[in-house]
């Protein structure tokens, strides 16, 4: 099953999207976290089938949300084996065609940074083909790879996601703070958007905005939740967001 974690504009409070996160509802163990089962199939063809299921499920859920006037982009994680399939782009286009009311620009593919190192030329061409379809591609867990500077210019992604391991401790660890700051400077140099994961406190949000990172997700905003909980969460969040408070103040 898929859970969804909201992404917000840290400055305005606007909900700007959600990330689809897989869970396994086990008949005996209950809800199993992805780290407990995804590594087992990472290099198995089953991971490709699972990846397509995630894409289909996310798009189907977006259709349901549209009926409730919830119109937000959704990002899905794509693993290395799935991305390197020779027919990846063709399969992606076929899946998108099943949901004609969903714009391709409403789907974002999050590609783990280290997976893109497996075959840089193939991955780069695949990302470029996805962009031609209108699909947004971002580099996930940025900063955890070992040659970011040398290959970033060769990957036609549009966004970077700062890994939560740096964001969580940036307020207490000068090294992590410097890494976050450096990634933001690098992203601006390449003209890339940035989102930070691991935003756990208002202090994280404030510091990220000061550094020039306006978008984030994390437990301080919302934990991943079942799809049916998203519409109410968005409504409640909007009512308490800075933008909503400014609107109420203007009316007074």
Legacy VTK file of the C-alpha trace (Angstrom):
# vtk DataFile Version 3.0
C-alpha trace
ASCII
DATASET POLYDATA
POINTS 252 float
0.000 0.000 0.000
1.037 3.608 -0.453
1.252 6.251 2.231
1.733 9.906 1.333
3.896 12.564 2.976
3.065 16.200 2.201
5.574 18.666 0.797
5.096 22.332 1.658
6.430 25.765 0.898
8.195 26.569 4.170
7.757 30.293 3.638
4.082 30.523 2.631
2.778 27.276 4.110
1.269 26.199 0.787
1.009 22.455 0.188
2.983 21.885 -2.999
2.835 18.116 -3.353
3.243 14.739 -1.709
5.649 11.835 -1.884
4.251 8.342 -2.339
5.907 5.963 0.126
5.375 2.236 -0.020
4.401 0.074 2.961
3.673 -3.639 3.262
0.537 -4.548 5.181
1.677 -7.958 6.420
-1.035 -10.363 7.682
0.993 -11.218 10.794
3.596 -8.486 11.267
1.301 -5.564 10.570
2.624 -2.505 8.745
6.166 -3.211 7.561
8.523 -0.338 6.742
10.137 -0.272 3.266
13.662 -0.707 4.621
12.606 -4.128 5.878
11.616 -5.501 2.475
12.724 -3.323 -0.449
16.445 -4.216 -0.118
15.493 -7.872 -0.545
14.206 -7.271 -4.080
16.381 -4.322 -5.116
18.136 -6.259 -7.892
15.269 -8.619 -8.685
12.827 -8.195 -11.612
10.067 -8.071 -9.000
11.248 -4.549 -8.134
10.348 -3.453 -11.681
6.830 -4.854 -11.329
6.530 -3.165 -7.950
7.739 0.135 -9.401
5.058 0.032 -12.092
2.455 -0.810 -9.447
3.535 2.264 -7.483
3.200 4.493 -10.560
-0.239 3.122 -11.365
-1.424 3.360 -7.764
-0.193 6.930 -7.345
-1.867 8.075 -10.567
-5.082 6.291 -9.648
-5.024 7.992 -6.256
-4.515 11.373 -7.894
-7.666 10.695 -9.923
-9.602 9.995 -6.720
-8.245 13.111 -5.054
-9.275 15.238 -8.022
-12.875 14.269 -7.294
-12.363 15.766 -3.821
-10.760 18.918 -5.281
-7.305 17.868 -4.086
-5.002 18.807 -6.947
-1.411 18.193 -5.907
1.632 16.741 -7.697
2.893 13.392 -6.460
6.439 12.073 -6.524
7.382 8.401 -6.689
10.714 6.716 -6.068
12.326 4.830 -8.951
15.078 2.328 -8.205
18.148 1.703 -10.349
17.058 -1.555 -11.967
13.670 -0.134 -12.936
15.178 3.045 -14.359
17.670 1.103 -16.480
15.037 -1.039 -18.191
15.321 -0.566 -21.980
11.570 0.050 -22.227
11.275 2.272 -19.141
10.165 5.386 -21.028
7.729 3.466 -23.228
6.170 1.803 -20.177
5.967 5.154 -18.376
4.213 6.720 -21.361
1.783 3.785 -21.531
0.946 4.106 -17.836
0.423 7.863 -18.129
-1.945 7.302 -21.060
-4.262 5.368 -18.749
-4.880 8.569 -16.766
-5.493 11.267 -19.390
-6.912 13.765 -16.900
-3.615 13.808 -14.994
-0.982 16.037 -16.552
2.415 14.386 -16.912
3.867 17.419 -15.152
1.991 16.383 -12.018
4.182 13.288 -11.633
7.740 13.528 -10.367
10.275 10.712 -10.453
12.663 10.710 -7.507
15.871 8.976 -8.506
18.239 7.948 -5.744
21.564 9.675 -6.282
23.723 6.558 -5.955
21.551 4.590 -8.411
22.266 7.107 -11.158
25.945 6.210 -10.959
25.367 2.671 -12.230
25.308 3.752 -15.869
25.452 7.500 -16.190
24.979 7.673 -19.945
21.898 5.423 -19.964
20.361 7.135 -16.956
20.972 10.586 -18.447
19.253 9.651 -21.722
16.334 8.112 -19.835
15.855 11.226 -17.706
15.962 13.427 -20.812
13.313 11.238 -22.469
11.127 11.493 -19.366
11.431 15.268 -19.447
10.271 15.265 -23.074
7.120 13.527 -21.824
6.676 16.397 -19.377
7.581 14.310 -16.346
9.677 16.052 -13.686
12.808 14.253 -12.473
14.646 14.943 -9.232
17.754 13.564 -7.598
16.886 12.016 -4.234
19.152 11.713 -1.173
21.484 14.300 -2.649
24.830 14.567 -0.876
25.108 10.869 -0.071
26.810 9.867 -3.327
30.540 9.948 -3.901
30.949 12.041 -7.075
28.131 14.575 -7.003
30.091 17.471 -8.487
31.504 15.521 -11.408
28.264 14.084 -12.764
25.546 16.505 -11.668
26.052 18.608 -14.787
25.456 15.512 -16.934
22.125 14.554 -15.384
19.220 16.637 -16.755
17.253 16.652 -13.493
15.194 19.649 -12.414
15.373 19.311 -8.628
17.583 18.115 -5.810
16.334 16.664 -2.542
18.685 17.227 0.391
19.035 14.002 2.349
17.396 14.008 5.765
20.615 12.879 7.469
22.048 16.364 6.877
18.883 18.355 7.544
18.017 16.725 10.875
21.315 17.659 12.533
22.030 20.926 10.732
21.034 22.947 13.804
23.560 21.229 16.078
26.279 19.980 13.734
28.320 22.655 11.911
29.418 20.091 9.304
25.844 19.181 8.387
24.925 22.872 8.302
27.807 23.503 5.903
26.723 20.595 3.691
23.139 21.890 3.469
24.411 25.381 2.736
26.815 24.058 0.101
24.121 22.010 -1.651
21.893 25.075 -1.861
24.683 27.159 -3.384
25.431 24.349 -5.840
21.774 24.021 -6.812
21.461 27.744 -7.465
24.560 27.592 -9.671
22.925 24.877 -11.773
19.500 26.519 -11.750
17.897 23.610 -9.905
15.012 23.562 -7.470
15.639 22.193 -3.975
13.538 20.481 -1.344
14.799 19.411 2.073
13.598 16.243 3.773
13.902 15.674 7.488
12.271 18.964 8.544
11.374 18.166 12.154
10.953 21.514 13.922
9.947 25.123 13.207
13.612 25.986 13.755
14.551 23.731 10.857
12.043 25.538 8.647
13.253 28.979 9.673
16.896 28.158 9.098
16.243 26.532 5.724
14.293 29.571 4.531
17.145 31.823 5.684
19.527 29.721 3.611
17.276 29.985 0.561
15.499 26.613 0.686
11.766 27.277 0.510
10.450 23.710 0.237
10.506 20.857 2.707
8.945 17.727 4.084
9.387 15.853 7.335
7.842 14.804 10.624
7.692 18.429 11.775
5.180 19.001 8.980
3.447 15.638 8.760
4.220 11.961 8.996
3.376 9.747 6.015
-0.335 8.993 6.083
-2.906 6.823 4.290
-4.315 8.357 1.116
-7.765 8.842 2.608
-6.321 11.056 5.357
-4.728 13.546 2.987
-7.755 15.711 2.075
-8.606 16.445 5.725
-4.966 17.013 6.596
-4.595 19.511 3.741
-7.750 21.334 4.805
-6.603 21.599 8.412
-3.097 22.590 7.383
-4.388 25.326 5.082
-6.544 26.731 7.865
-3.510 27.068 10.126
-0.890 28.023 7.519
0.795 31.464 7.438
-1.044 32.290 4.201
-4.419 31.519 5.781
-3.583 33.612 8.819
-2.591 36.548 6.615
-5.859 36.234 4.690
-7.889 36.266 7.900
-5.920 39.266 9.123
-6.558 41.143 5.866
-10.301 40.503 6.195
-10.309 41.847 9.743
LINES 1 253
252 0 1 2 3 4 5 6 7 8 9 10 11 12 13 14 15 16 17 18 19 20 21 22 23 24 25 26 27 28 29 30 31 32 33 34 35 36 37 38 39 40 41 42 43 44 45 46 47 48 49 50 51 52 53 54 55 56 57 58 59 60 61 62 63 64 65 66 67 68 69 70 71 72 73 74 75 76 77 78 79 80 81 82 83 84 85 86 87 88 89 90 91 92 93 94 95 96 97 98 99 100 101 102 103 104 105 106 107 108 109 110 111 112 113 114 115 116 117 118 119 120 121 122 123 124 125 126 127 128 129 130 131 132 133 134 135 136 137 138 139 140 141 142 143 144 145 146 147 148 149 150 151 152 153 154 155 156 157 158 159 160 161 162 163 164 165 166 167 168 169 170 171 172 173 174 175 176 177 178 179 180 181 182 183 184 185 186 187 188 189 190 191 192 193 194 195 196 197 198 199 200 201 202 203 204 205 206 207 208 209 210 211 212 213 214 215 216 217 218 219 220 221 222 223 224 225 226 227 228 229 230 231 232 233 234 235 236 237 238 239 240 241 242 243 244 245 246 247 248 249 250 251
